[in-house]
Amino acid sequence: MPKSWTPLALAALAVTALGCGNDANGPDPGPDPANTRVRTLLVHHQDTGENTLLNTDGSAAGTFADASRGMVPIGIDPADGTAVLIDGTVITLVTLGKPDQIDTIIQPAPASLSLAAFSPNGVLVALVSYAPTAALLLYDRANRRVDTLSLAGADPVLPPAFSPDGERIALITLTDISILATVIPLDPLASAQTRRLAVSRFTNRLIFGWPRWGSDGLQIAVRRVAQEGPDTLLVGVVDPDIEGTLLTEQYRALLAPAAHPTAELDFAVESTYHLASDGQALALGAVPGTGGARHAVYLVTPGISRVQPVLDTLAQYPVFPLFIRE
């Protein structure tokens, strides 16, 4: 991966915690029927440079845009199928319905940057620049301009997350003893606020990927470390506006598919998760625990006790799965 992805490696080692246990290693009861609808992912193949569409039932859904080959998707707006992609030092937008039109939005790109997020109305694109300047970059698609906002003391380890009304952005920071949420208003007359989240850093690990700020709070994924057996991926929600807010569990799955119940997934620099807009599905890119130089894509939804393989093929390296049709 290019040098600009260094923060991904650092964030992947971040640690958080939640006070709940693992599921029993029993048979998979199967999915909740309410969460079995087929969604479509945009997946980047690091081995070939292709960007393809993949249904969550494992079936192929075509290519994303031939012109995007070699570009890496770092964010998406599923409402209209527009992806943010990086190609060397250029950050672009490409829309599924207009595959040959590439819109350059930031050039040159920061030397070191985060993944990107869209505002709920799709007009704004936010990402963190780590170097050469530490700042929150905000691209306005309507006015075609880039605004630079202060990080307000935050040192984000996850991509930005817009509030449901699109008026604020949440950034997650880790210190030696705390996890902090800094909320930055887009109104220049309002002040940023930083609050501590009441979770320990010594039991679970924060999984790197795209947090989602919905009506119920800020939704994130963590890895619960087990004393014995596979670890658990847990999806939970916190309120970034409340000091000392607890992480409330929503759903979970063991990090070992039913076909290989003792082969626990691992995480590489390129491993991420992406939450669907309704929060009821999570796409996970991770390293299979069955050996081989490959990366795979998994699905987690409420009611499923283990991660469900979507794409796990020898000698392939699919990364950064993003929900593009929901």
Kinemage of the C-alpha trace (Angstrom):
@kinemage 1
@onewidth
@group {chain A} dominant
@subgroup {mainchain}
@vectorlist {calphas} color= white
{ca met a 1} P 0.000 0.000 0.000
{ca pro a 2} L 1.217 3.560 -0.555
{ca lys a 3} L 2.845 5.473 2.256
{ca ser a 4} L -0.286 7.549 2.740
{ca trp a 5} L -2.007 4.589 4.420
{ca thr a 6} L 0.261 4.574 7.499
{ca pro a 7} L -2.581 5.666 9.861
{ca leu a 8} L -4.521 2.536 8.956
{ca ala a 9} L -1.803 0.367 10.467
{ca leu a 10} L -1.716 2.433 13.643
{ca ala a 11} L -5.475 2.513 14.061
{ca ala a 12} L -5.783 -1.227 13.517
{ca leu a 13} L -3.853 -1.744 16.765
{ca ala a 14} L -6.092 0.549 18.807
{ca val a 15} L -7.706 -0.986 21.890
{ca thr a 16} L -11.151 -0.454 23.392
{ca ala a 17} L -13.401 -2.516 25.650
{ca leu a 18} L -16.914 -3.634 26.391
{ca gly a 19} L -18.193 -5.658 29.327
{ca cys a 20} L -19.938 -8.594 27.671
{ca gly a 21} L -19.082 -12.180 26.804
{ca asn a 22} L -18.768 -14.373 23.737
{ca asp a 23} L -21.496 -16.477 22.188
{ca ala a 24} L -21.315 -20.207 22.751
{ca asn a 25} L -19.588 -22.195 20.047
{ca gly a 26} L -22.782 -23.970 19.088
{ca pro a 27} L -24.490 -24.407 15.733
{ca asp a 28} L -25.368 -21.283 13.780
{ca pro a 29} L -29.095 -20.598 14.246
{ca gly a 30} L -29.199 -18.800 10.893
{ca pro a 31} L -30.017 -15.211 10.055
{ca asp a 32} L -32.975 -13.200 11.203
{ca pro a 33} L -35.319 -13.199 8.163
{ca ala a 34} L -35.653 -9.409 8.480
{ca asn a 35} L -31.940 -8.988 7.753
{ca thr a 36} L -31.400 -11.403 4.864
{ca arg a 37} L -31.993 -9.079 1.922
{ca val a 38} L -29.232 -9.034 -0.649
{ca arg a 39} L -27.148 -5.876 -0.721
{ca thr a 40} L -24.333 -4.991 -3.107
{ca leu a 41} L -20.742 -4.168 -2.185
{ca leu a 42} L -18.037 -2.246 -3.975
{ca val a 43} L -14.802 -4.204 -3.476
{ca his a 44} L -11.253 -3.271 -4.471
{ca his a 45} L -9.021 -6.150 -5.599
{ca gln a 46} L -5.549 -5.257 -4.473
{ca asp a 47} L -4.075 -8.114 -6.507
{ca thr a 48} L -5.457 -6.839 -9.854
{ca gly a 49} L -6.395 -3.203 -9.189
{ca glu a 50} L -10.005 -3.846 -10.264
{ca asn a 51} L -13.053 -2.420 -8.532
{ca thr a 52} L -15.948 -4.848 -8.762
{ca leu a 53} L -19.518 -5.158 -7.506
{ca leu a 54} L -20.319 -8.123 -5.287
{ca asn a 55} L -23.684 -9.144 -3.879
{ca thr a 56} L -23.776 -10.171 -0.240
{ca asp a 57} L -25.056 -13.615 -1.279
{ca gly a 58} L -21.674 -14.124 -2.954
{ca ser a 59} L -22.801 -13.579 -6.554
{ca ala a 60} L -20.916 -11.225 -8.865
{ca ala a 61} L -22.676 -7.995 -9.870
{ca gly a 62} L -20.267 -6.664 -12.516
{ca thr a 63} L -17.539 -4.045 -12.493
{ca phe a 64} L -17.832 -0.662 -10.851
{ca ala a 65} L -16.137 1.512 -13.471
{ca asp a 66} L -13.395 0.424 -15.852
{ca ala a 67} L -11.855 3.893 -15.614
{ca ser a 68} L -11.366 3.385 -11.874
{ca arg a 69} L -8.984 0.439 -12.272
{ca gly a 70} L -5.972 0.981 -10.035
{ca met a 71} L -7.804 3.544 -7.907
{ca val a 72} L -8.582 2.615 -4.302
{ca pro a 73} L -12.070 3.419 -2.894
{ca ile a 74} L -11.855 5.188 0.460
{ca gly a 75} L -15.497 6.182 0.975
{ca ile a 76} L -18.954 5.908 -0.560
{ca asp a 77} L -22.401 7.482 -0.728
{ca pro a 78} L -24.764 4.530 -1.280
{ca ala a 79} L -27.667 6.883 -2.003
{ca asp a 80} L -26.380 7.539 -5.527
{ca gly a 81} L -23.492 5.069 -5.781
{ca thr a 82} L -20.740 7.690 -5.687
{ca ala a 83} L -17.335 6.588 -4.421
{ca val a 84} L -14.311 8.562 -3.274
{ca leu a 85} L -11.176 7.019 -4.751
{ca ile a 86} L -7.488 7.798 -4.451
{ca asp a 87} L -5.066 7.399 -7.323
{ca gly a 88} L -1.565 8.269 -6.207
{ca thr a 89} L -1.729 11.940 -5.236
{ca val a 90} L -5.210 12.584 -6.656
{ca ile a 91} L -8.560 12.152 -4.867
{ca thr a 92} L -11.521 11.671 -7.191
{ca leu a 93} L -15.241 10.938 -7.290
{ca val a 94} L -16.812 8.314 -9.563
{ca thr a 95} L -20.537 7.506 -9.709
{ca leu a 96} L -21.921 4.092 -10.595
{ca gly a 97} L -24.343 5.546 -13.147
{ca lys a 98} L -21.566 7.547 -14.848
{ca pro a 99} L -18.630 5.114 -14.846
{ca asp a 100} L -16.469 7.005 -17.334
{ca gln a 101} L -16.692 10.392 -15.609
{ca ile a 102} L -13.923 10.987 -13.078
{ca asp a 103} L -14.210 14.153 -11.015
{ca thr a 104} L -10.976 15.278 -9.328
{ca ile a 105} L -11.765 16.932 -5.985
{ca ile a 106} L -8.407 17.225 -4.183
{ca gln a 107} L -5.044 17.507 -5.905
{ca pro a 108} L -2.514 16.933 -4.565
{ca ala a 109} L -3.844 14.594 -1.913
{ca pro a 110} L -2.344 14.791 1.578
{ca ala a 111} L 0.764 12.674 2.045
{ca ser a 112} L -1.033 10.867 4.873
{ca leu a 113} L -4.818 10.764 5.157
{ca ser a 114} L -7.815 8.955 6.597
{ca leu a 115} L -10.639 7.208 4.842
{ca ala a 116} L -13.466 9.513 3.697
{ca ala a 117} L -17.110 10.060 4.656
{ca phe a 118} L -20.111 11.660 2.934
{ca ser a 119} L -22.645 13.908 4.631
{ca pro a 120} L -26.197 12.458 4.792
{ca asn a 121} L -27.296 14.579 1.790
{ca gly a 122} L -24.187 13.568 -0.191
{ca val a 123} L -23.048 17.163 -0.740
{ca leu a 124} L -20.007 17.159 1.560
{ca val a 125} L -17.010 14.821 1.630
{ca ala a 126} L -14.844 14.810 4.761
{ca leu a 127} L -11.439 13.294 5.439
{ca val a 128} L -8.577 13.877 7.848
{ca ser a 129} L -5.199 15.081 6.619
{ca tyr a 130} L -2.399 13.886 8.914
{ca ala a 131} L 0.517 15.246 6.888
{ca pro a 132} L 1.909 17.570 5.783
{ca thr a 133} L -0.781 19.444 7.756
{ca ala a 134} L -3.094 18.067 10.439
{ca ala a 135} L -6.601 19.230 9.542
{ca leu a 136} L -10.135 18.178 8.692
{ca leu a 137} L -10.713 18.641 4.957
{ca leu a 138} L -14.249 19.286 3.767
{ca tyr a 139} L -15.054 19.167 0.054
{ca asp a 140} L -18.282 20.900 -1.020
{ca arg a 141} L -19.576 19.162 -4.156
{ca ala a 142} L -22.128 21.898 -4.871
{ca asn a 143} L -19.642 24.777 -4.779
{ca arg a 144} L -16.565 22.749 -5.772
{ca arg a 145} L -14.325 24.007 -3.019
{ca val a 146} L -12.265 22.547 -0.185
{ca asp a 147} L -12.539 24.027 3.310
{ca thr a 148} L -9.970 23.339 6.020
{ca leu a 149} L -11.202 22.926 9.597
{ca ser a 150} L -9.227 22.559 12.800
{ca leu a 151} L -9.113 19.113 14.400
{ca ala a 152} L -9.726 20.840 17.754
{ca gly a 153} L -7.007 18.813 19.426
{ca ala a 154} L -8.243 15.451 18.123
{ca asp a 155} L -5.850 12.843 16.726
{ca pro a 156} L -8.361 10.648 14.885
{ca val a 157} L -7.855 6.906 14.504
{ca leu a 158} L -11.124 6.383 12.585
{ca pro a 159} L -12.575 8.253 9.598
{ca pro a 160} L -14.910 11.193 10.244
{ca ala a 161} L -18.602 10.515 10.884
{ca phe a 162} L -21.295 13.075 10.048
{ca ser a 163} L -24.200 13.632 12.434
{ca pro a 164} L -27.649 12.663 11.103
{ca asp a 165} L -28.461 16.320 10.323
{ca gly a 166} L -25.101 16.839 8.580
{ca glu a 167} L -24.240 19.787 10.822
{ca arg a 168} L -21.462 18.163 12.876
{ca ile a 169} L -18.598 15.697 12.489
{ca ala a 170} L -17.383 13.203 15.117
{ca leu a 171} L -13.739 12.165 15.394
{ca ile a 172} L -12.492 9.304 17.601
{ca thr a 173} L -9.132 9.674 19.400
{ca leu a 174} L -7.233 7.220 21.598
{ca thr a 175} L -4.970 8.173 24.474
{ca asp a 176} L -3.015 5.861 26.766
{ca ile a 177} L -6.011 5.534 29.079
{ca ser a 178} L -9.086 6.851 27.275
{ca ile a 179} L -11.185 6.873 24.143
{ca leu a 180} L -12.353 10.358 23.238
{ca ala a 181} L -15.035 11.657 20.884
{ca thr a 182} L -14.486 15.152 19.502
{ca val a 183} L -17.576 16.689 17.889
{ca ile a 184} L -16.784 19.508 15.444
{ca pro a 185} L -19.657 21.782 14.345
{ca leu a 186} L -19.624 22.994 10.752
{ca asp a 187} L -20.959 26.323 12.025
{ca pro a 188} L -17.812 28.467 12.498
{ca leu a 189} L -19.459 30.282 15.426
{ca ala a 190} L -19.949 27.060 17.412
{ca ser a 191} L -17.255 25.382 19.513
{ca ala a 192} L -15.953 21.837 19.281
{ca gln a 193} L -16.527 19.553 22.262
{ca thr a 194} L -14.421 16.565 23.366
{ca arg a 195} L -15.929 13.929 25.645
{ca arg a 196} L -14.576 10.747 27.162
{ca leu a 197} L -16.281 7.460 26.345
{ca ala a 198} L -16.683 5.217 29.392
{ca val a 199} L -14.978 2.127 28.001
{ca ser a 200} L -11.705 0.490 28.968
{ca arg a 201} L -8.916 -0.041 26.459
{ca phe a 202} L -7.697 -3.355 27.798
{ca thr a 203} L -10.295 -5.978 26.884
{ca asn a 204} L -11.353 -5.278 23.302
{ca arg a 205} L -9.769 -3.821 20.201
{ca leu a 206} L -11.313 -1.100 18.111
{ca ile a 207} L -11.702 -2.429 14.567
{ca phe a 208} L -10.607 -0.006 11.884
{ca gly a 209} L -13.329 1.092 9.484
{ca trp a 210} L -16.125 3.571 8.924
{ca pro a 211} L -18.156 4.551 12.011
{ca arg a 212} L -21.775 5.555 11.409
{ca trp a 213} L -23.630 8.278 13.294
{ca gly a 214} L -27.312 7.440 13.207
{ca ser a 215} L -30.358 8.579 15.157
{ca asp a 216} L -29.436 6.200 17.989
{ca gly a 217} L -25.840 7.425 18.310
{ca leu a 218} L -22.375 6.689 16.961
{ca gln a 219} L -22.177 3.088 15.758
{ca ile a 220} L -18.795 1.337 15.800
{ca ala a 221} L -17.371 -2.190 15.704
{ca val a 222} L -15.026 -3.693 18.281
{ca arg a 223} L -13.217 -7.005 18.639
{ca arg a 224} L -13.854 -8.722 21.960
{ca val a 225} L -10.801 -10.754 22.954
{ca ala a 226} L -11.739 -14.194 24.289
{ca gln a 227} L -9.845 -16.184 26.889
{ca glu a 228} L -10.543 -19.349 24.881
{ca gly a 229} L -11.902 -19.889 21.392
{ca pro a 230} L -12.514 -17.287 18.668
{ca asp a 231} L -12.822 -13.597 19.417
{ca thr a 232} L -16.131 -11.800 18.810
{ca leu a 233} L -16.946 -8.905 16.517
{ca leu a 234} L -19.414 -6.684 18.311
{ca val a 235} L -21.420 -3.785 16.851
{ca gly a 236} L -22.351 -1.178 19.437
{ca val a 237} L -23.481 2.406 19.759
{ca val a 238} L -22.357 5.338 21.930
{ca asp a 239} L -23.684 8.863 22.347
{ca pro a 240} L -20.838 11.284 21.492
{ca asp a 241} L -22.739 14.144 23.177
{ca ile a 242} L -22.668 12.600 26.659
{ca glu a 243} L -19.562 12.525 28.854
{ca gly a 244} L -18.732 9.001 29.989
{ca thr a 245} L -21.257 7.358 27.686
{ca leu a 246} L -21.311 3.572 27.670
{ca leu a 247} L -21.062 1.406 24.557
{ca thr a 248} L -24.383 -0.419 24.139
{ca glu a 249} L -24.356 -3.717 22.271
{ca gln a 250} L -26.580 -4.067 19.181
{ca tyr a 251} L -25.418 -7.363 17.658
{ca arg a 252} L -22.377 -9.620 17.463
{ca ala a 253} L -20.782 -12.556 15.629
{ca leu a 254} L -17.878 -14.888 16.311
{ca leu a 255} L -14.833 -14.134 14.142
{ca ala a 256} L -14.789 -17.661 12.721
{ca pro a 257} L -17.096 -18.876 9.917
{ca ala a 258} L -19.182 -22.003 10.421
{ca ala a 259} L -17.169 -23.908 7.797
{ca his a 260} L -13.971 -23.370 9.813
{ca pro a 261} L -15.187 -22.889 13.401
{ca thr a 262} L -11.694 -22.840 14.945
{ca ala a 263} L -10.007 -20.780 12.199
{ca glu a 264} L -10.170 -17.284 13.662
{ca leu a 265} L -9.992 -14.254 11.377
{ca asp a 266} L -7.042 -11.891 11.599
{ca phe a 267} L -6.641 -8.215 10.665
{ca ala a 268} L -4.104 -6.663 8.308
{ca val a 269} L -3.387 -3.014 7.451
{ca glu a 270} L -6.038 -3.175 4.713
{ca ser a 271} L -8.725 -4.769 6.911
{ca thr a 272} L -11.804 -2.567 7.457
{ca tyr a 273} L -15.517 -2.702 8.148
{ca his a 274} L -18.388 -0.731 6.624
{ca leu a 275} L -21.872 -0.375 8.073
{ca ala a 276} L -24.986 -0.196 5.919
{ca ser a 277} L -27.007 3.001 6.130
{ca asp a 278} L -29.594 1.355 8.389
{ca gly a 279} L -26.876 -0.072 10.639
{ca gln a 280} L -28.315 -3.582 10.264
{ca ala a 281} L -25.475 -5.061 8.227
{ca leu a 282} L -21.702 -4.898 8.435
{ca ala a 283} L -19.267 -5.772 5.635
{ca leu a 284} L -15.878 -6.891 6.919
{ca gly a 285} L -12.586 -7.234 5.108
{ca ala a 286} L -10.223 -9.525 7.024
{ca val a 287} L -7.587 -12.229 6.717
{ca pro a 288} L -8.927 -15.822 6.840
{ca gly a 289} L -7.499 -17.956 9.593
{ca thr a 290} L -7.098 -20.912 7.242
{ca gly a 291} L -3.734 -19.820 5.839
{ca gly a 292} L -2.614 -18.551 2.450
{ca ala a 293} L -1.664 -15.083 1.237
{ca arg a 294} L -5.156 -13.739 0.778
{ca his a 295} L -7.790 -11.386 2.126
{ca ala a 296} L -11.526 -12.088 2.254
{ca val a 297} L -14.914 -10.380 2.629
{ca tyr a 298} L -17.485 -11.331 5.259
{ca leu a 299} L -20.985 -10.220 6.247
{ca val a 300} L -22.389 -9.702 9.751
{ca thr a 301} L -26.082 -9.030 10.454
{ca pro a 302} L -28.283 -9.335 13.566
{ca gly a 303} L -29.273 -12.903 14.323
{ca ile a 304} L -26.173 -14.531 12.811
{ca ser a 305} L -23.810 -16.094 15.350
{ca arg a 306} L -20.726 -16.271 13.065
{ca val a 307} L -19.315 -14.127 10.285
{ca gln a 308} L -20.650 -15.205 6.887
{ca pro a 309} L -18.124 -15.511 3.999
{ca val a 310} L -19.013 -13.480 0.918
{ca leu a 311} L -15.736 -13.754 -1.023
{ca asp a 312} L -12.906 -16.017 0.124
{ca thr a 313} L -10.861 -17.294 -2.797
{ca leu a 314} L -7.278 -18.490 -2.944
{ca ala a 315} L -4.784 -15.987 -4.355
{ca gln a 316} L -7.269 -13.083 -4.258
{ca tyr a 317} L -6.951 -9.972 -2.120
{ca pro a 318} L -10.309 -8.121 -1.961
{ca val a 319} L -10.170 -5.130 0.401
{ca phe a 320} L -12.287 -2.166 1.567
{ca pro a 321} L -15.794 -3.634 1.028
{ca leu a 322} L -18.337 -0.785 0.897
{ca phe a 323} L -22.127 -0.986 0.641
{ca ile a 324} L -23.065 0.630 -2.660
{ca arg a 325} L -26.616 -0.719 -3.168
{ca glu a 326} L -28.768 -1.352 -0.143
